[in-house]
Amino acid sequence: MLEPSEFFSLLEENEVEFFTGVPDSLLKYFCAYVTDNVSEEDHIIAANEGNAIGVAAGYNLSTGKIPLVYMQNSGMGNATNPLLSLVDEEVYNIPVLLMIGWRGEPKKKDACQHIKQGRITRGLLDTMEIPNYVLPEDISEARDLIEEIVEEIKEDCKPRALVVRRGTFSEYTLGQMNEVKCEMSREEAIERMIKSVNWESEENLVVSSTGKISRELYEVRERLDHGHEKDFLMVGSMGHASQIALGVALKNEDKQVICMEGDGSLIMHMGGLSTISLNEAENFKHVILNNCAHDSVGGQPTASPVVDFPKIADGAGYEKVMRADNSVELEEKMEELLVCKGPALLEVRVQKGAREDLGRPDIGPLDRKEMFMDFLQD
Ligand SMILES: Cc1ncc(C[n+]2csc(CCOP(=O)(O)OP(=O)(O)O)c2C)c(N)n1
């Protein structure tokens, strides 16, 4: 295994000193080390992976040095456009060292949304003509590889990618940042919201975003002995929850659609807010579970402490915006949310972290889709 500190020193020795990206669970110990040990000017947690390539390009234009961009392989789609139309050798030929968490590596067990992405990860990089290497777990082999590819990048300015297997890095615990203490956990907030809705009426649906939000919603439904047919749980496709919910809302005007989304997910593609109000989705109710973190993949910070989500939604044209800081406010605001004319947004402040024994849905995505479609089309 590689120790995050040792690998970090190796990068420093090769003058790779600037880091940007979107956190990933396989890279979480390395990302945590970078978060704790690199100044804020030299470590930018980006809104999405394409943005990270942009930030990296700006760094290189200003310093001539090689930036490192980290991401989960799910983020390669977001990064493809700037990789091919900005930093590519046939455009601006800007050097970047990519570090990609290899979820769904062939022959290793992983969740369904990672299987195909894992199978084609290296093929996609090959198709993009980006030389790619599996990061060795042995520090001296890693040293040889980094020295070699940094030399190559310096010569031809072409991006290179390190593909990182599960278990490559040894544990490193993220230090306590100036965390805001909140009364409710995310799971408690989800449970309170679900309990505040009248599910007998057949008028309400939920679309929930990628990561532990969907897993917790599933468990809350189990605990309350509800069915799962009124929920569309996202497993991949981070950042697109609100648009899935919009598509559903526009075609189901007799129902209201509650989109439960994480702050990292909303920030990833925040432009979608304007599409929601432009389309006057009156039955669209947006709940942001804000823990100021990418909690599902290691708890690295998001930009949320400087973002006023209600103000942004207001500026994008939402009809009503609200915030709840505790369980009493959540109950009051949920009541308002359910009766008001949308699109409406409620930001709910929640604590970072989840239960150790949080499970995963035991109904697969195809069956869940079928249940949801049957409910909508009945
Ligand atoms: C495009 C893409 N990039 C990165 C990931 C990895 N990922 C999964 S969940 C998650 C964090 C989500 O954070 P947030 O929406 O704030 O919800 P939280 O986990 O904090 O509840 C990330 C980065 C992904 N699935 N897809």
The ligand as an ORCA input file, in Angstrom:
! r2SCAN-3c Opt
* xyz 1 1
  C     -19.623     12.630    -11.788
  C     -19.303     12.043    -10.448
  N     -18.296     12.550     -9.735
  C     -18.005     12.051     -8.507
  C     -18.736     11.017     -7.999
  C     -18.398     10.410     -6.637
  N     -19.396     10.797     -5.638
  C     -20.442     10.002     -5.285
  S     -21.402     10.648     -4.101
  C     -20.412     12.019     -4.000
  C     -20.665     13.098     -2.980
  C     -22.035     13.626     -3.004
  O     -22.078     14.724     -2.129
  P     -23.445     15.403     -1.759
  O     -24.325     15.506     -2.944
  O     -23.157     16.657     -1.018
  O     -24.135     14.340     -0.796
  P     -23.616     13.735      0.602
  O     -22.827     12.539      0.251
  O     -22.812     14.788      1.309
  O     -24.884     13.432      1.324
  C     -19.357     11.960     -4.917
  C     -18.325     13.017     -5.108
  C     -19.791     10.505     -8.797
  N     -20.583      9.505     -8.388
  N     -20.049     11.029     -9.994
*
